[in-house]
């Protein structure tokens, strides 16, 4: 009898463990809502609840797009969802990574899946397809869609200024936007826009401002207005630790110099080398290769873009590299707004002034580039 009770208890335990593992393996949508969602400023609850999968916030299509005033239909034969709102048109299929958005083939960041009979897709994909702002608050774990906000256009392929890491938009400019939000009282959402489309998007009203490491040049000032400069792009000399710190560009004459092919630094060194035939200039495909060439002694020094190099050295203090001298050919960067939007321009300039005075700007700068030069 005792033995039978042991066997029974063991079997119950196995069943219990199996049930527990089954419950753990269920999608988060079947558990308590771990992610909050706001539509146009109002908190809503959905069934299934939003959940995070592979660093993407997944939401039920019908509840979200209906709350935004769009129409949604389901094709059982093709297992596809179609969303329509005015001229906007989105079609996607379960288990397929490609969708059609306004006639264009788009690679989705996560596959549409069905949970409890509902189609779940990444919230950012839906919001961008319907051209409404979307933002994620990592502290409250709430995603906001369609909430009135200023839209900042940013080309999210330009580290360390703006880029995507683990499905989060990060970078120096992104931290700057958050600081400007806090002091201005304005909600600012970031819209991923290719660099060549930024100015047309601003002029057509699709975005309210450009924050994308954009240099202030006269040609651009003819069609848009810029805030006071908030940073600058330029080149700098890179050498090994222990090198003289007062080296100027002319001191590189006759040396072995590494540059990135096709860069402004390449042009600068190329002009210098014309007057110094003994100078050896070696172009490399990437910045990483340029840094490595100096560290390994394959080059005496390099002329490199300052921001990415400063960011690299900030994140790699163990490196034997150091930047020396002053910035070469420094070009200011600013936030761009529509030519006639003086109200926003004044507000942004005032906000920039505030974060400079209260030390916020310096903390953001040092995080990404180290101490200012």
C-alpha positions in Angstrom: 0.0 0.0 0.0 2.8 2.4 0.9 4.5 1.6 -2.4 1.4 2.3 -4.3 1.0 5.6 -2.7 4.6 6.5 -3.6 4.0 5.5 -7.2 0.8 7.5 -7.3 2.5 10.6 -5.8 5.3 10.3 -8.3 2.8 10.2 -11.2 0.9 13.2 -9.8 4.2 15.1 -9.5 5.1 14.3 -13.2 1.7 15.4 -14.3 2.0 18.6 -12.3 5.4 19.4 -13.7 4.1 18.7 -17.2 1.2 21.0 -16.7 3.4 23.7 -15.3 5.8 23.5 -18.3 2.8 23.6 -20.6 1.5 26.8 -18.9 5.0 28.4 -19.0 5.2 27.6 -22.7 2.0 29.4 -23.6 2.2 32.8 -25.3 2.2 35.7 -22.9 -1.1 36.7 -24.4 -2.7 33.9 -22.3 -1.2 35.2 -19.1 -1.9 38.5 -17.3 -1.4 41.5 -19.6 2.3 42.3 -19.3 2.3 45.1 -21.8 -0.1 48.1 -21.7 -1.4 49.8 -24.8 -2.8 53.3 -25.3 -4.8 54.3 -28.4 -5.1 58.0 -28.9 -4.3 58.5 -25.3 -6.8 56.0 -23.9 -5.7 52.8 -22.2 -7.5 49.8 -23.7 -7.5 46.1 -22.9 -7.5 43.5 -25.6 -8.1 39.8 -25.9 -5.5 38.4 -26.4 -3.4 40.8 -24.5 -0.3 42.4 -26.1 2.9 40.5 -25.4 6.5 40.7 -26.2 8.1 38.1 -28.5 11.7 38.4 -29.8 11.8 42.0 -28.5 8.7 43.0 -30.5 5.4 44.1 -29.0 2.8 42.0 -30.6 -0.8 43.2 -30.6 -4.2 41.9 -32.0 -4.8 43.5 -35.4 -8.5 44.0 -35.3 -8.7 45.7 -31.9 -5.9 48.1 -32.7 -6.9 49.2 -36.2 -10.6 49.4 -35.4 -9.7 51.8 -32.5 -7.8 53.9 -35.1 -10.8 54.0 -37.4 -9.5 51.6 -40.1 -11.3 48.7 -41.6 -10.0 45.1 -41.4 -11.0 41.9 -43.2 -9.8 38.3 -43.1 -9.4 36.0 -46.1 -9.7 32.4 -44.8 -8.5 30.8 -48.0 -5.3 32.8 -48.2 -5.0 33.2 -44.4 -4.4 36.9 -44.9 -5.5 40.2 -43.3 -6.3 43.3 -45.2 -6.4 46.8 -43.5 -7.8 49.8 -45.3 -8.0 53.4 -44.1 -8.6 56.0 -46.9 -5.7 55.6 -49.4 -3.7 53.5 -47.0 -3.8 49.7 -47.7 -1.9 46.9 -45.8 -2.1 43.2 -46.6 -0.2 40.5 -44.7 -0.4 36.7 -44.4 0.0 34.4 -41.4 3.6 33.0 -41.2 4.9 35.2 -44.1 7.6 37.8 -43.5 6.6 40.0 -46.4 3.6 42.3 -46.4 2.3 44.8 -49.0 2.0 48.3 -47.6 0.5 50.9 -50.0 1.7 48.9 -53.0 5.2 48.4 -51.7 6.7 45.1 -50.6 7.8 45.4 -46.9 9.9 43.1 -44.8 8.1 42.6 -41.5 10.2 42.6 -38.3 8.3 39.6 -36.9 5.9 37.0 -38.5 2.1 37.5 -38.0 0.8 34.7 -35.8 -2.6 33.5 -34.6 -3.3 33.4 -30.8 -6.7 32.4 -29.5 -8.2 33.0 -33.0 -6.7 36.5 -33.3 -4.0 37.7 -35.7 -1.1 39.2 -33.7 1.5 41.5 -35.4 4.2 43.9 -34.3 2.6 47.2 -33.2 5.3 49.3 -34.8 4.6 47.8 -38.2 0.9 48.6 -38.0 1.4 52.1 -36.7 3.9 53.0 -39.4 1.7 51.4 -42.1 -1.2 53.5 -41.0 1.1 56.5 -40.6 0.3 57.2 -37.0 2.9 57.9 -34.2 4.0 55.1 -32.0 6.2 55.2 -28.9 7.3 52.8 -26.2 7.8 53.6 -22.5 10.2 51.0 -21.2 9.6 52.0 -17.5 5.8 51.6 -17.6 5.9 49.0 -20.4 3.2 50.9 -22.3 3.1 51.3 -26.0 1.2 54.4 -27.2 -0.3 54.5 -30.7 -2.0 57.5 -32.4 -1.3 59.8 -29.5 -1.0 63.4 -30.6 2.7 64.2 -30.9 5.2 66.0 -32.8 6.9 63.7 -35.3 10.6 63.8 -35.7 12.0 62.2 -38.8 15.2 60.2 -38.3 17.2 57.9 -40.5 17.7 55.0 -38.1 20.9 53.7 -39.7 23.3 56.3 -38.4 25.0 55.2 -35.2 25.9 56.6 -32.8 23.3 59.3 -33.5 20.2 57.1 -34.2 19.9 53.4 -34.8 17.9 50.3 -33.8 19.2 47.9 -31.2 17.2 45.1 -29.8 14.1 46.6 -31.3 14.6 49.9 -29.4 15.5 53.2 -31.1 18.7 54.4 -29.4 21.4 57.0 -30.0 22.6 60.4 -29.1 19.9 62.2 -31.0 17.2 59.9 -29.4 18.4 60.8 -25.9 18.4 64.4 -26.9 14.7 64.1 -28.1 13.8 62.6 -24.7 15.4 65.5 -22.9 13.7 68.0 -25.2 10.4 66.3 -24.5 10.9 66.6 -20.7 11.6 70.4 -20.7 9.3 71.4 -23.5 6.2 69.5 -22.4 5.7 68.3 -26.0 5.4 64.6 -26.9 7.8 63.7 -29.7 7.7 60.5 -31.6 10.4 59.2 -34.0 9.5 58.2 -37.5 12.1 56.1 -39.4 12.7 58.0 -42.6 15.4 57.4 -45.2 17.9 60.3 -45.2 17.1 61.4 -48.8 13.4 61.5 -47.9 13.8 63.6 -44.8 13.6 67.1 -46.3 10.7 66.2 -48.7 8.8 64.6 -45.7 9.3 67.8 -43.7 8.2 70.1 -46.5 5.1 68.0 -47.2 4.1 68.0 -43.5 4.6 64.2 -42.9 7.0 65.1 -40.2 7.4 68.2 -38.0 11.1 68.2 -37.6 14.3 66.5 -38.6 16.7 65.1 -35.9 19.1 63.0 -37.8 22.6 64.3 -37.4 21.9 66.7 -40.2 24.6 69.3 -41.0 23.6 72.9 -41.4 24.5 74.0 -44.9 23.3 77.0 -46.9 21.5 74.9 -49.5 19.3 73.3 -46.9 18.7 76.6 -45.1 17.0 77.8 -48.3 14.2 75.3 -47.8 14.0 74.8 -44.1 15.0 76.5 -40.8 17.5 75.1 -38.3 17.8 75.4 -34.6 21.0 76.6 -32.9 23.7 73.9 -33.4 23.5 71.1 -30.9 26.5 69.1 -32.1 29.0 69.0 -34.9 30.6 66.6 -37.4 34.3 66.8 -38.2 37.4 64.8 -38.7 40.2 64.3 -36.2 43.6 62.7 -36.0 43.8 59.2 -34.4 47.0 57.8 -33.0 48.2 55.5 -30.2 48.2 56.5 -26.6 51.4 58.3 -25.6 51.6 60.2 -28.9 52.1 64.0 -28.8 48.8 65.7 -28.2 49.5 68.9 -30.2 49.9 67.3 -33.6 48.3 69.2 -36.5 47.3 67.9 -39.9 50.5 69.2 -41.5 52.5 67.0 -39.1 51.3 63.9 -40.9 53.3 64.7 -44.0 55.6 61.8 -44.8 53.8 59.4 -42.5 51.7 56.3 -43.2 48.1 57.4 -42.8 44.9 55.3 -42.8 41.6 56.6 -43.9 38.1 55.3 -44.8 37.7 55.1 -48.5 35.2 57.6 -50.0 35.1 59.7 -46.8 35.7 63.4 -46.3 38.8 62.3 -44.4 40.0 60.6 -47.5 39.6 63.9 -49.4 41.4 65.9 -46.7 44.4 63.6 -46.6 44.4 63.2 -50.4 44.8 67.0 -50.8 47.7 67.0 -48.3 49.4 64.1 -50.0 49.5 66.0 -53.3 52.0 68.4 -51.7 53.9 65.6 -49.9 54.6 62.7 -52.3 56.4 60.6 -49.6 53.1 60.4 -47.7 51.6 56.9 -47.8 47.8 56.9 -47.7 46.0 53.6 -47.3 42.2 53.6 -47.7 40.1 50.9 -45.9 36.5 49.9 -46.4 35.3 50.4 -42.9 36.0 52.6 -39.8 36.7 49.4 -37.8 39.5 48.5 -40.2 41.0 52.0 -39.9 41.0 51.9 -36.1 42.6 48.4 -36.2 45.3 49.6 -38.7 46.5 52.2 -36.2 46.2 49.9 -33.2 48.2 47.2 -34.9 50.9 49.6 -36.1 50.0 49.2 -39.8 49.7 53.0 -40.0 51.3 55.8 -38.0 48.0 57.6 -37.6 44.6 58.0 -39.2 42.3 60.8 -40.0 38.8 59.7 -39.0 35.3 61.0 -38.5 35.1 62.3 -34.9 31.6 61.2 -33.7 31.8 57.4 -34.4 35.4 57.3 -33.3 34.7 59.1 -30.0 31.8 56.7 -29.4 34.0 53.7 -30.1 36.7 54.9 -27.7 34.1 55.7 -25.0 32.8 52.1 -25.3 36.3 50.6 -25.5 38.5 52.3 -22.8 40.9 49.3 -23.0 41.9 50.4 -26.6 45.4 51.8 -27.1 44.0 54.6 -29.3 43.6 58.2 -28.6 42.3 61.3 -30.6 44.7 64.2 -30.8 44.6 67.7 -32.0 41.6 69.8 -32.9 38.6 69.0 -35.1 39.3 69.4 -38.8 36.7 70.9 -41.0 34.0 71.0 -38.2 30.4 71.3 -39.5 27.5 72.2 -37.2 24.4 70.0 -36.9 21.0 71.3 -36.1 17.3 70.3 -35.8 15.4 71.2 -38.9 11.8 72.5 -39.0 9.6 73.9 -41.6 10.6 77.3 -42.9 7.6 79.1 -41.5 7.3 77.2 -38.2 8.9 79.9 -36.1 6.8 78.8 -33.0 8.4 75.4 -33.0 11.8 76.8 -33.8 11.7 79.1 -30.8 10.5 76.4 -28.5 13.2 74.0 -29.5 15.9 76.6 -29.2 14.7 77.5 -25.7 14.6 73.8 -24.7 18.1 73.3 -26.0 19.3 76.2 -23.9 17.6 74.8 -20.8 19.2 71.3 -21.1 22.6 73.0 -21.7 22.3 75.1 -18.6 21.0 72.3 -16.3 23.7 69.8 -17.3 21.5 67.4 -19.1 23.2 68.0 -22.4 26.6 67.4 -21.1 25.5 64.1 -19.5 24.0 62.9 -22.8 27.1 63.9 -24.7 29.5 62.2 -22.3 27.4 59.0 -22.5 27.9 58.7 -26.2 31.2 60.6 -27.0 33.1 61.0 -23.7 34.1 64.4 -22.3 33.6 67.2 -24.7 36.7 68.5 -26.3 
